[in-house]
C-alpha cells in the first residue's frame, strides 16, 4: 500500500493557462520513468486552477520525485507560468485502491 503522497495546487497566470496544461501533459512522460512513483495525476479544476497528486510506497520514493526532472522543470518555469509560489503539501495516504 502507498503511504506517502504529494499534493500541489497550481494557479496559472492569466494567459498562461494552456501553457500550464501543456506542461502538465508533457510531464507525464517524465513521470513514467520514475519507478518509485506509484500513482501520478495532473488535474484541472477550472480555467486557471490545476493540481498534481502523486503517491509513493516510501519516503525515498517521494524524495526521488521531489528531486526529479518534473520538479526541476516546474521550478524552472514557475515564475513564468504560475500565479504565486508553489505550495507543495506532504499528505499521508490513509487508504488506496490501485490496479494490479
C-alpha positions as CSV (number, residue, x, y, z in Angstrom):
1,X,0.0,0.0,0.0
2,X,1.1,3.5,-0.7
3,X,1.7,5.6,2.4
4,X,3.3,8.8,1.2
5,X,2.0,11.5,-1.2
6,X,2.5,14.9,-2.6
7,X,-0.3,17.4,-3.4
8,X,0.4,20.7,-5.2
9,X,-2.2,23.1,-6.3
10,X,-1.2,25.3,-9.2
11,X,-2.8,28.5,-10.3
12,X,-1.8,29.7,-13.8
13,X,-1.1,33.3,-14.5
14,X,-3.7,34.9,-16.7
15,X,-3.0,34.0,-20.3
16,X,-0.7,31.1,-19.3
17,X,-3.5,28.5,-18.7
18,X,-3.0,26.5,-21.8
19,X,0.8,26.6,-21.5
20,X,0.5,25.1,-18.0
21,X,-1.9,22.4,-19.2
22,X,0.6,21.5,-22.0
23,X,3.4,21.4,-19.5
24,X,1.5,19.0,-17.3
25,X,0.6,16.8,-20.2
26,X,4.3,16.6,-21.2
27,X,5.3,15.9,-17.6
28,X,3.6,12.5,-17.8
29,X,6.4,11.1,-20.0
30,X,9.0,12.1,-17.3
31,X,7.0,10.6,-14.5
32,X,6.6,7.4,-16.5
33,X,10.3,6.8,-16.0
34,X,10.1,7.1,-12.2
35,X,9.9,3.6,-10.8
36,X,9.1,4.7,-7.3
37,X,6.2,6.9,-8.3
38,X,3.2,4.6,-7.8
39,X,0.5,7.0,-9.0
40,X,0.6,10.4,-10.6
41,X,-2.3,12.6,-11.6
42,X,-2.4,16.1,-13.1
43,X,-5.9,17.6,-12.9
44,X,-7.7,20.7,-13.9
45,X,-10.4,22.2,-11.7
46,X,-11.3,25.3,-13.8
47,X,-9.7,27.5,-16.4
48,X,-6.9,28.7,-14.1
49,X,-6.6,26.1,-11.3
50,X,-4.7,22.8,-11.7
51,X,-3.2,20.3,-9.2
52,X,-0.8,17.4,-9.2
53,X,-1.2,14.4,-6.8
54,X,1.5,11.7,-6.5
55,X,1.7,8.6,-4.4
56,X,4.7,6.6,-3.2
57,X,5.3,3.4,-1.1
58,X,8.1,5.1,0.9
59,X,9.7,8.4,1.8
60,X,12.6,7.5,-0.5
61,X,10.3,7.4,-3.5
62,X,8.7,10.8,-2.5
63,X,12.2,12.4,-2.2
64,X,13.3,10.9,-5.5
65,X,10.3,12.6,-7.2
66,X,10.9,15.9,-5.4
67,X,14.4,15.8,-6.7
68,X,13.4,14.5,-10.1
69,X,13.0,16.0,-13.6
70,X,9.4,17.1,-13.3
71,X,10.0,19.1,-10.1
72,X,13.1,20.7,-11.7
73,X,11.2,21.6,-14.8
74,X,8.3,23.1,-12.9
75,X,10.6,25.0,-10.7
76,X,12.4,26.5,-13.7
77,X,9.0,27.5,-15.3
78,X,7.1,28.5,-12.1
79,X,7.8,32.3,-12.4
80,X,6.6,32.3,-16.0
81,X,3.6,30.1,-15.6
82,X,2.3,30.3,-12.0
83,X,0.5,33.0,-10.1
84,X,2.1,32.8,-6.6
85,X,4.6,30.4,-5.1
86,X,4.4,26.7,-5.2
87,X,2.6,25.2,-2.2
88,X,3.7,21.5,-2.0
89,X,1.9,19.5,0.7
90,X,3.1,16.2,2.0
91,X,0.0,14.2,3.0
92,X,-0.1,10.6,4.3
93,X,-2.2,8.1,2.4
94,X,-4.8,6.5,4.6
95,X,-6.2,4.1,2.1
96,X,-5.8,3.3,-1.6
97,X,-7.1,1.2,-4.5
98,X,-4.7,0.8,-7.3
99,X,-4.6,-1.6,-10.3
100,X,-2.6,-4.8,-10.0
